[in-house]
Amino acid sequence: MDKLHTQLVNIECSLFYFFQSILLLVLCTHNSDAGVVSLIATLIQDNVAGNPLIYKNQQWPFHPDEGTKRNPEFEALHGHRSYNLVERLGLGNDGHQAERKYQQTIRDLGVPTSSYEHQPALNFS
C-alpha cells in the first residue's frame, strides 16, 4: 500500500511539473492574455476534440445511373475491366512505351496474360 501511494504521488508530481512547464511556455511565447487563451483553446480543440473540418457536413452530387450510361464508352477506351488502362499505366508516359512493351512481351513469352481468361464463367442465377 505504501509503494502504491508513493507511485501515485510521483505521478501527480510529474503531471504537475508537465502542466507547469506547458503554462510557462505559453506565457513566455505570447504577450497578451487573449493570445494565451486563444492558444490554449486551440490546443484543446485541435488535440482533444479534433479539427473542426472533420465535423463539417459535406454534400457531393451523385447520380446513380451515370455509371451505367458511361460504361460502354469507358470499356471502348480502356477495355473490359480496365485491362488496357492497367497495361497503358504499366508502360509509362515518357515516350518509351513501345520499347517497354517489346521488353515485356519478350519477358512474358509463354506466361498467361491473365488468370481471368482461363476461368469458367460465373453463373449468378
N, C-alpha and C positions, 0 to 999 in steps of 0.2 A: 504494500500500500504506500509506503514511504517513497519507493522508487517511482511509482506511478505519479505521485504528487510532484516529485522533483522534475520528471519529464514534462508534465503539464505546465509547470512554472517556466521551464526553459522554452517551451513552445510559445507561451504567452509573451515572454521577453523578446523572443526572436520576431514575432509578429509586431510587437510594439516598436522595435527598432526599425523594422522594414517600413512600416507606415510613417514613422517619424522621418526617415530618410526621404521617402517619396514627398512628404509635405515640405520638407526643407528644399528639395529640388524644385518643386513647383513655385515656392515663394521666391527662390533665387532667380528663376528664369523669367518671371513675369513681374511687372511693376505695379499694375493696378489690381484692385480686388475683383473687378469684373472679369479681368483676364484669368485670374485664378479660378473663379467659379466656373467660367466658361471652359477652361481646360479640364477641370475635374468632371464637369458634366459630360464633356466629350469623351473623356477616358472611360467613364462609367458606361455611357451609351454605346460606344463602339466595342468595348471589350466584354461587357456583360450582356447587354440587350441585343447587340448586333447593329450593323449598319442599317439606316432607315431604308436604303434602296432595296434591301432584301424583302421588306414588308410592303413595298409599293405594288398595288394591283396593276397588272398589265393585261392588255387585250390584243390579240392577234387576229387579223381577218383570216378565216378558214372556210374553204369551200370543199366539202367532202367529195363532190362529183368531179372536181378538176383533175384528179389523178387518172380517173377512167378516161376522160376526154383526151388527155395529153399522152397516154401510154403508147398509142400507135406511132406518134411522132418520135417519142423517146426511143422506142425499140428500133425504128428505122435508122436513127442516128447512131445509137450506141450498142445495138444488138440485144438479143434476148438476155434478160437478167444482167445487163451491162457488161456482157462478155467483151465486146470491142472496146468499151471505155476503160476497163481494167487493163487490157492489153496496151492501149494507147498511153495510159498513165505510166505503165511499166517501161515503155520505150523512151520516156522523157520528152522534153520540149525544147531541145537545144540544137536542132538541125541534124543530129546524128541518129535519127530514128531508124533509117534503112540499114545502117551499119549494125546497130544493136539487134534489129530484127533478124539479120543474117546470122549473127553470132548466137542468138538464142535458138534459131532453127537448127543450127549445127549441134548445139549443146543438147537439144531435146529430141534428137533423132531416136525413134523407137519408143519414146515415152508418150503415153496417152496424154492428150492435152487437158482432159477434164474427166473426172470420175463421174460427173453428171451424165455425160453422153453414154456411158456404159450401164447405167442403172435402168431397171424397168420402170415404166410409167406408173405413177401412183394413182390409185382409184379411191376417191373420197366418197363415193356414193354407197 
